[in-house]
Amino acid sequence: MSNEIVRFSHVSMQFPGTLANDDISLTINQGEVFALVGENGAGKSTLMNLLYGIHRPTLGEIFIGGKPTGSQHSPEKAMQMGVSMVHQHFKLVPSFTVAQNILLGHEPKKLGLFYDAAKANAMVRELSETYGLEVNPTDVVRDLSIGLQQRVEILKALRTGAKVLILDEPTAVLTAQETEELFAVIRRIVREKQMTVIMITHRLPEVMQISDRVGVMRRGRMIDVLNTADTSEQGISSLMVGRDVIFDDLRTDKEPGDELLSIRALKAVNDRMLPALRGVSLSVRAGEIVGVCGVEGNGQTELSECIMGMRSVSGGSVLLGDKEITGLQPRQIRELGVSFIPEDRLSTGVDQKSSIAENLALGKHRGKELSHLGIHLRRGRVNRYAKELEKQYDIRCAGVDEPVQSLSGGNVQKVVIAREFSFDTPVLVICQPTRGVDIGAIEFIHEHIIEKRNQGCAILLISADLDELFRLSDTLVTLYDGQITGRFKAGEITMEEIGYYMLGAKKQEA
């Protein structure tokens, strides 16, 4: 490890009603992987946004390569000083090619006027080879997997000749294989290019696997900076939340009740009109959690959308108790007794520009308790109701009248969970409940899921996190290429064994 590349000197960032960063001093070295961890709302992203020039600190100074960033710091200046950032939510143009996205704003021109596609493709191939990140310059971004889209984002950031690369929750939407590929790239660029990688993450096993040092934040302050080799997941999690975090096995031996959700020979196509579900059949009973295991892109999204009436079904049926709900509208399905936590909380879970209170009231906003004649919201009642849920679900915000887009990702997720769990429906469809959520919030969310199961809810749990599925599920099913390849009771199979069924092996029924 060499010299200092980034230094924060007594940096504070004050937003209206919120001290996001509080007197932070921190040095990050050239050629290291530095992990930044903390609960949602701890100030991690704000600190990196200050480094990248999205915000400017209220107090203190930031130095890059020994030079102060100054009062006019901006993303453009940050890139000139050697800092690039890949955000958690990609900023790509879906209809553009890989080359067009990577070179956006810096496109080579013929005669100074026309886009030179051949030269652009050659430039991207050279960049791809330099950093060992294989991409096809002519591919259209919307047709790429999430892992490849992230690769495009990283190349876009590296195009500027970055010395410091900030990755915000880089593995939140990646499969295990894609995560390993990303880590191989990180190790290569740190070793061969002497780059510095700063990784904001909630996944402590990955912190232990990839980082040299880890900075732990809590409520806007830097609590400690540790050599990763000298600490443990338990030690880091205790610093993050200020107490010991214990993840017990939460499954139950209690026999489940009646079948509340039945999916029979379900067929559907994806957005590209290719088969996504090929005759899927499964059921969930009262007081049971059925976990769906599978590498992302094997039909999980389409399964949840078909259940909720968000996607057309080309064959088979969905039943709620003995009532068929296939083909009904989402509002009708919800009114019949199904709550839904979608995998993408920002696009389908909340209205980002509306307030926290308005988002918490959705679904009840036409009822007499919160509205007048189903037309006008009773603002006072809505705010009181929202404050109750804010307290119950530990939603950390300046006030329930703030827009949802002002919240951290984990607190947005708490808004979605608080709203959906408040309906007291007999069936819950839950997708990726703890994606991008800190360890304290994971514990909190899991406890609420188990509470719902113990109250007799039938829960279909779709998650890319095998630890989560094994900890919560009473029954596990594996999904590959739109087909069920195995069904297992809790304790019947190991994580290593279930991987074979996630990759297409089929369980031989007796």
Long-range contacts (C-beta under 8 A, 24 or more apart in sequence): 1-29, 1-30, 1-31, 1-32, 1-212, 2-29, 2-30, 2-31, 2-194, 3-29, 3-30, 4-28, 4-29, 4-30, 4-63, 4-66, 5-29, 5-30, 5-64, 5-65, 5-163, 5-164, 5-196, 6-51, 6-62, 6-63, 6-64, 6-83, 6-164, 6-196, 6-198, 7-62, 7-63, 8-47, 8-50, 8-51, 8-60, 8-61, 8-62, 9-60, 9-61, 9-62, 9-63, 10-59, 10-60, 10-61, 11-47, 11-50, 11-57, 11-59, 11-60, 11-61, 11-62, 12-57, 12-58, 12-59, 12-60, 13-43, 13-46, 13-47, 13-50, 13-55, 13-57, 13-58, 14-58, 15-398, 16-398, 17-398, 17-399, 18-398, 19-220, 20-46, 20-220, 21-46, 21-47, 21-50, 21-57, 21-220, 22-219, 22-220, 22-221, 23-59, 23-60, 23-221, 24-60, 24-221, 24-222, 25-222, 26-215, 26-222, 26-225, 28-164, 28-196, 28-198, 29-196, 30-163, 30-194, 30-196, 31-190, 31-194, 31-195, 31-196, 32-190, 32-196, 32-197, 32-212, 32-213, 33-186, 33-190, 33-196, 33-197, 33-199, 33-210, 33-211, 33-212, 34-196, 34-197, 34-198, 34-199, 34-211, 34-212, 34-213, 34-214, 34-215, 35-199, 35-200, 35-201, 35-207, 35-210, 35-211, 35-213, 35-214, 35-215, 35-228, 36-198, 36-199, 36-200, 36-201, 36-214, 36-215, 36-217, 37-200, 37-201, 37-202, 37-204, 37-207, 37-214, 37-215, 37-216, 37-217, 37-236, 37-240, 37-438, 38-216, 38-217, 38-218, 38-240, 38-438, 39-218, 39-219, 39-240, 39-241, 39-410, 39-438, 39-439, 39-440, 39-441, 40-396, 40-408, 40-409, 40-410, 40-411, 40-437, 40-438, 40-441, 41-219, 41-396, 41-407, 41-408, 41-410, 41-411, 42-217, 42-218, 42-219, 42-220, 42-240, 42-438, 43-217, 43-219, 43-220, 43-221, 44-200, 44-217, 45-88, 45-168, 45-200, 45-408, 47-217, 48-85, 48-166, 48-168, 48-198, 48-200, 51-78, 51-83, 51-164, 51-166, 51-198, 52-78, 52-83, 52-84, 52-85, 52-166, 53-77, 53-78, 64-164, 65-163, 79-160, 79-162, 82-161, 82-162, 82-163, 82-164, 83-162, 83-163, 83-164, 83-166, 84-157, 84-158, 84-160, 84-162, 84-164, 84-165, 84-166, 85-157, 85-165, 85-166, 85-167, 85-168, 86-150, 86-153, 86-154, 86-156, 86-157, 86-165, 86-166, 86-167, 86-168, 86-170, 87-153, 87-168, 88-168, 88-169, 88-172, 88-200, 88-409, 88-436, 89-346, 90-149, 90-150, 90-153, 91-153, 92-141, 92-149, 92-152, 92-153, 92-156, 93-141, 94-140, 94-141, 94-142, 95-140, 95-141, 95-142, 96-140, 96-141, 97-137, 97-138, 97-139, 97-140, 97-141, 98-124, 98-135, 98-136, 98-137, 98-138, 98-139, 98-140, 98-141, 98-144, 98-152, 99-123, 99-124, 99-137, 99-138, 101-141, 101-152, 101-156, 102-127, 102-137, 102-152, 102-155, 102-156, 102-159, 103-159, 104-156, 106-159, 124-155, 127-155, 127-158, 127-159, 128-155, 131-155, 131-158, 131-185, 131-188, 131-189, 131-193, 132-185, 132-188, 132-189, 133-158, 133-185, 143-272, 145-178, 145-297, 146-173, 146-174, 146-178, 146-296, 147-174, 147-175, 147-178, 147-181, 147-182, 150-174, 150-178, 150-182, 154-185, 158-189, 162-195, 163-195, 163-196, 164-195, 164-196, 164-197, 164-198, 165-189, 165-195, 165-196, 165-197, 165-198, 166-198, 166-200, 167-197, 167-198, 167-199, 167-200, 168-200, 169-200, 169-201, 169-202, 169-409, 169-436, 170-199, 170-201, 171-201, 171-203, 171-206, 172-435, 172-436, 173-296, 173-435, 173-464, 175-295, 175-296, 175-464, 177-295, 179-206, 183-209, 183-210, 186-210, 202-410, 202-436, 202-437, 202-438, 202-439, 202-442, 204-233, 204-236, 204-237, 204-439, 205-233, 207-233, 207-236, 208-232, 208-233, 216-240, 218-242, 237-439, 237-440, 240-438, 240-439, 240-440, 241-438, 241-439, 241-440, 245-439, 245-440, 245-443, 246-443, 247-443, 247-446, 247-471, 249-471, 250-446, 250-447, 250-450, 250-471, 250-472, 251-289, 251-471, 251-472, 251-473, 251-474, 251-490, 251-491, 252-287, 252-453, 252-454, 252-474, 254-287, 256-285, 256-286, 256-287, 256-288, 256-458, 256-474, 257-285, 257-286, 257-287, 257-288, 257-456, 258-285, 258-286, 258-321, 259-283, 259-284, 259-285, 259-321, 259-458, 260-284, 260-285, 260-286, 260-320, 260-321, 260-426, 260-427, 260-458, 261-307, 261-318, 261-319, 261-320, 261-338, 261-427, 261-458, 261-460, 262-317, 262-318, 262-319, 263-303, 263-307, 263-316, 263-317, 263-318, 263-319, 264-316, 264-317, 264-318, 264-319, 265-315, 265-316, 265-317, 266-303, 266-306, 266-313, 266-315, 266-316, 266-317, 266-318, 267-313, 267-314, 267-315, 267-316, 268-302, 268-305, 268-306, 268-311, 268-312, 268-313, 268-314, 268-315, 269-302, 269-314, 270-302, 275-482, 276-301, 276-302, 276-482, 277-302, 277-303, 277-306, 277-316, 277-482, 278-481, 278-482, 278-483, 279-315, 279-316, 279-483, 280-316, 280-479, 280-482, 280-483, 280-484, 281-316, 281-484, 282-477, 282-484, 282-487, 284-427, 284-458, 284-459, 284-460, 285-458, 286-426, 286-456, 286-457, 286-458, 287-453, 287-454, 287-456, 287-457, 287-458, 288-453, 288-458, 288-459, 288-474, 288-475, 289-449, 289-453, 289-459, 289-461, 289-472, 289-473, 289-474, 289-475, 290-459, 290-460, 290-461, 290-473, 290-474, 290-475, 290-476, 290-477, 291-461, 291-462, 291-463, 291-469, 291-470, 291-472, 291-473, 291-475, 291-476, 291-477, 292-460, 292-461, 292-462, 292-463, 292-469, 292-477, 292-478, 292-479, 293-466, 293-469, 293-476, 293-477, 293-478, 293-479, 293-498, 293-501, 293-502, 294-478, 294-479, 294-480, 294-502, 295-480, 295-502, 295-503, 296-464, 298-479, 298-480, 298-481, 298-482, 298-502, 299-479, 299-481, 299-482, 299-483, 300-343, 300-431, 300-462, 300-479, 301-343, 301-431, 302-482, 303-462, 303-479, 304-340, 304-342, 304-343, 304-429, 304-431, 304-460, 304-462, 307-333, 307-338, 307-429, 307-460, 308-333, 308-334, 308-338, 308-340, 308-429, 309-333, 320-427, 334-363, 334-423, 334-425, 337-425, 337-426, 337-427, 338-425, 338-427, 338-428, 338-429, 339-420, 339-421, 339-423, 339-425, 339-427, 339-428, 339-429, 340-420, 340-428, 340-429, 341-416, 341-417, 341-420, 341-428, 341-429, 341-430, 341-431, 341-433, 342-416, 342-431, 343-431, 343-432, 343-435, 343-462, 345-409, 345-412, 345-413, 345-416, 346-412, 349-412, 349-413, 349-415, 349-416, 350-404, 350-412, 350-415, 350-416, 351-404, 352-403, 352-404, 352-405, 353-403, 353-404, 353-405, 354-403, 354-404, 355-400, 355-401, 355-402, 355-403, 355-404, 356-386, 356-390, 356-395, 356-397, 356-399, 356-400, 356-401, 356-402, 356-403, 356-404, 356-407, 356-415, 357-382, 357-383, 357-385, 357-386, 357-400, 357-401, 358-382, 359-404, 359-415, 359-419, 360-385, 360-386, 360-389, 360-390, 360-400, 360-415, 360-418, 360-419, 360-422, 361-385, 361-386, 361-419, 362-419, 363-419, 363-423, 364-422, 364-423, 389-418, 389-419, 389-422, 390-418, 392-418, 393-417, 393-418, 393-444, 393-448, 394-441, 394-444, 409-436, 409-437, 410-436, 410-437, 410-438, 410-441, 413-437, 413-441, 413-445, 414-441, 414-444, 414-445, 417-445, 417-448, 421-448, 421-452, 425-457, 426-456, 426-457, 426-458, 427-457, 427-458, 427-459, 427-460, 428-452, 428-457, 428-458, 428-459, 428-460, 429-459, 429-460, 429-462, 430-459, 430-460, 430-461, 430-462, 431-462, 431-463, 432-462, 432-463, 432-464, 432-465, 433-461, 433-463, 433-468, 434-463, 434-465, 434-468, 435-464, 435-465, 442-468, 446-471, 446-472, 466-495, 466-498, 467-495, 470-495, 478-502, 478-507, 480-504
